[in-house]
Amino acid sequence: MSSDARAPTTIGDYRVLRVLGRGGMGAVYLADDPVLDRRVAIKVIDGYREHPSARARFLTEARAIARLSHPNVVAVYRAGEHAGEPYLVSEFVDGTPLDRLARPVPVATARAI
């Protein structure tokens, strides 16, 4: 899924609204959860077809993250596969992406985050 032209319109039961970001491992989408009527973030991991052990590692990591419950950690709602690629559905946190903050981050800003 390397271009927006190939961005899915749905992933599982979720309706994709737009791309939030892309990186070397895949893409993150803003999506609508029609069942629970909320916005979610969906991370789709590219290239796992070639690495079966990586798929198992992804699921292990998704389960570990899902067990966490902390105000500073996004909640994980679901893990699955779409078009042969694993995805992770999590809480959508609206705000400025951390990679867009000016560096160095002031101490007061870091504490607030």
N, C-alpha and C positions, 0 to 999 in steps of 0.2 A: 504494500500500500504506500508506494512512494510518492504519489501525486494526489492532489485534491480531486482530480478528475476520476480517480479510482476509489475515492472515499466511499464507503458503503452508505446507503440510506437507512439501513437497519442493521443492528447487531443483536441477534437473539430477539427478545421481545422489546428491545429498546429502539427508539427512533432517533437517529443521529441528526443533530442540529448543525454542528460545525466542528471543524478541527480546532483544538486548543493548542496543539503543539506536535512537533515531530522531532525524532532523534534517531540515533543509529540503531536503536532496538525496535522502533515501531512508532506508533502514533497514539495520541490521547484525544478523545472526542468528547464534546459536550453532547449529552443525549437526554431524551425525555423518557421517563419510566411511566408508561400509561396506566399501569396497574395501581401504583402507589402515588401517582400524580406528583412527581418530584423530578428535579434535574439531577443527573448523575454524571460522573466522569468515567469514561471507558478507555482503558489502556489496552491496545492491541499489540501483541508482540509478533514481529515479523521473523521469518527464517527458521522457525522451529521444525519444519518438515524434515530438514536435513539433519537435525540433531535430536533423536528421540529421547536421550537422557536429559536434555534441556527442558523438555515438556514436563517430565516428572519433577525436576527441580523447581520449575515455575509453579506447579501445583503445591508443592511442599511450602514454598515461600508464601503463596497466597493464603494457605491455611494458617501459617504462623502469623501473618499480618492480621488476618480475620480474628485471631484470638486477643489482639491488643484492644484495650479500651482506655483511651487517654484523650483529654481535650486537644492536645497538640498532634494527634495522629488521626488521619482520615479513617472513617469506618469503611470496611470492605463489605459489600453486599453480596457479591456473587463472583464466581469464576466459571468460565466455560470455553467453548470453541466456536469460532465463526469462520467459515471458508477454510477450515484446516489450521487456523492460527488461534492460539490461546488468547483469551481476553480476561480482564479483571474489571469489575464494576465497583466503583467506590463513590463515597460522598463527594459531591462537587462543592468546592470552597471557592466562592467568588472573591477575587482580589487581585493584587498585583503579583505576577509570578516572581519568585525569588531571584531568578536570573536576570530580572530587569531592574533590580534595585542598584543604586549607585554604590560603588565600593570605595573604601571600606564602609560597611554598614555601621552607622552610629550606635553606640551602646544602648541608648534609650530605644531605638528602633528594634534592635535585636532582642531586647527584653520584651517588648510588646509582641513580637512575633512568637 
